[in-house]
Amino acid sequence: MKNKIEEIRKERGIRQEEFAKLMGVSRQTISSLETGKYNPSIFLAYKIAKYFEMTIEEVFIFDEEEI
């Protein structure tokens, strides 16, 4: 699943390490999310979207062909 986490995070001037602490995960988890190597739990996806004051659909791009 693709996402806009890195783009949004950088626009807001937040470092990976800082964002990871805010989300309660490791910096490596944020890095893996941003590179598409890891899909978040629905709880983490919701937490990220809520922090950015966006919907999950605005942050995460779901491609039905990936199913």
SVG drawing of the C-alpha trace seen along z (x, -y; Angstrom):
<svg xmlns="http://www.w3.org/2000/svg" viewBox="-11 -22 26 32">
<polyline fill="none" stroke="black" stroke-width="0.4" points="0.0,0.0 1.3,-3.4 1.1,-6.4 1.9,-10.1 3.5,-9.9 6.9,-11.1 5.6,-14.0 3.2,-15.2 5.8,-14.8 8.4,-16.8 5.9,-19.5 5.3,-19.9 8.9,-19.9 8.8,-16.7 11.8,-14.4 11.3,-10.6 12.5,-10.1 10.2,-12.8 7.2,-11.4 8.0,-7.9 8.0,-9.0 4.6,-10.7 3.2,-7.6 4.7,-5.2 6.7,-3.2 10.4,-3.0 12.0,-5.2 12.6,-2.1 8.8,-1.5 8.3,-5.0 11.0,-4.4 9.5,-1.1 6.0,-2.7 7.4,-5.5 9.1,-3.1 6.1,-0.8 7.9,2.1 5.4,2.3 1.6,1.9 0.4,0.4 -2.3,1.9 -5.6,0.1 -5.0,-1.4 -1.6,-2.9 -3.1,-4.1 -5.9,-5.8 -3.4,-7.4 -1.3,-8.7 -4.2,-10.2 -5.7,-11.7 -2.3,-13.3 -2.2,-14.9 -5.9,-15.9 -6.7,-14.0 -8.7,-10.9 -7.0,-7.5 -7.8,-7.7 -6.0,-11.0 -2.8,-9.5 -2.9,-6.0 -3.5,-5.0 -5.3,-1.7 -4.9,0.1 -7.4,2.9 -5.1,4.7 -2.7,5.3 -5.2,7.7"/>
</svg>
